[in-house]
Amino acid sequence: MINSDTEKNYARCFSTPSGIAVLSHLHQITINRILGPNCSDTELRWQEAQRSLVRYIDTLISRGRGDRNDNP
């Protein structure tokens, strides 16, 4: 289980202009990326693993800001 200090650190880190830019980039290359119909099973699994990590970071940021409804 992640402690609240770690969650707050994520929130602080990704609240800076640089952190916001990095998180935006991570969303662009993972969450917002669409794989074509010819992608392999391996590519699809790799992409979903990346998306999962970015969603986990989003959850930690949200919890660090005080939204306790997000569970990683």
N, C-alpha and C positions, 0 to 999 in steps of 0.2 A: 504494500500500500504506500502511496506517495503521501508525504506529510505536507502540511499547509505551507511550510517555508519554501519547499520546492515549487509548489504551485504559484506562490507569490513571486518567486524568482522568474518563472516562465512569463508571468504577466508583466513584470517590470522589463524583462529583456525584450519582449516583443511589443512593448508600448513605445519604444524609441523610434525615431524616424527610420533608422537603419533596420531595426527589428521588424517594423511594419513592411518595409521594402523586401526583406528576406522572406517573410511569411507570404507576402503576395507572390513572390517568385515561386516558392514551394507549391502554392495553390495552382499556379499556371502550369507547372510541369507535372503535377500529379492529379489533383482533384478535377481540374478543368481540361485535362488531356483526354482525347477520345482516340481509342485504338480502332483501327480499321477492321473490317470483317475478315481479313486474311491474317490477323495476328495469331501467333501460336499460343498454345495453352501456357507455355512457360512465360511468354511476354505478358499475358493476361494476369497470371499469378503474381509476377514481379510488380506489375503496375498496381494491383490491388494491395500488395504489401506496402508499397510506397504511400498510397492513399491512406491506408490505415495508420501509418506513422504520423502523417500530417494531421489527420483527424484527432489523434491522441494528443498532439501538441496543442491543437485548438481547444481540446477539452481541458487540458491543464491550464491554459491561459484563462479560459472562462472561469474555472474554479478559483484560480488565483485572484480574479477580480471580484469574487464573492458570489458567483452564481453556482450554488451547490446542487442544482438540478442536473448538472452534467457529470456523468460517470464514465471514467475511462474504460 
